[in-house]
């Protein structure tokens, strides 16, 4: 396997681990808000989409930290804010996939139990969102591997142009 494929495999593995952590937190919060797990009374019992969006917004913040500092730390951010704005826009756009699955499950199929909610939103929807986010983050947010500056006596910083020597 070449260097490029090894790097891609490492990024996918790290992205998966960060996603697993963020998703685990979001799933617990979602189920707590919607079904009252560990509490008894659900805070957003009649608002499944709101519970999902709120829980996954918290998961998104966790995910950004891990993605920026670990998964794509060797890549330059596309924007001065470390890619945060683009990251949020992509997350909001791809969050429509699991929200649509949850909406369909509840409003078209009439399934309102915790298993149906979690399968539709957190299995089917998040799988589709995972693939889309990895591609979009890698392509548009953390676009190019950061190039270390190599300073030599004859060329200066690695800009491709020889360093100018001072005249005596």
C-alpha positions, 0 to 999 in steps of 0.5 A: 500500500502506498503512502497516500493510501496509508495516510487516507486509511489513517485519516478514515480510522481517526475520523471514525474514532472521533465520530464514534465519540461525538456520536456516542455523546449525541446519542445519549443526549438525544435519548435523554431529551426524547425518551427520558433515559436515566431520568424518567421524564423526557424534556423534549418528549414531543419534539424528536427533531429538536432533541436530535438537532440539539444533541448533535450540535453538542456532538458537532462541537466535540467532533470539530475539536477532534477533527481539527486537532487530531484527524487533520492536524497535518492539513491546513485549514481552508480559512482563517478561523481554522475551518470552523465556519465551513465545518459548521455549514457542512455539519448543518447541511449533512445533518439533514440526512439523519433528520430526514430519516427520523422524520420519515420514520416518525411521520410516514411510517408511524414508528415512535419507539426508541429503537425506531428513532435510533435506527432511523436517525443514528444508524441509517442517517448517520451512516450516510452523513458520515460518508458525506462529511468525511469527503466534504471536510477533507476536500473543502475544510482541511484541504491540503496537507500542511508543508513543513518549512524546511530552512537550508543555508542555500534556499531559505524557507521552502517557497520554491525560490532561492533565498536572496543573499545580502550584499556586503 
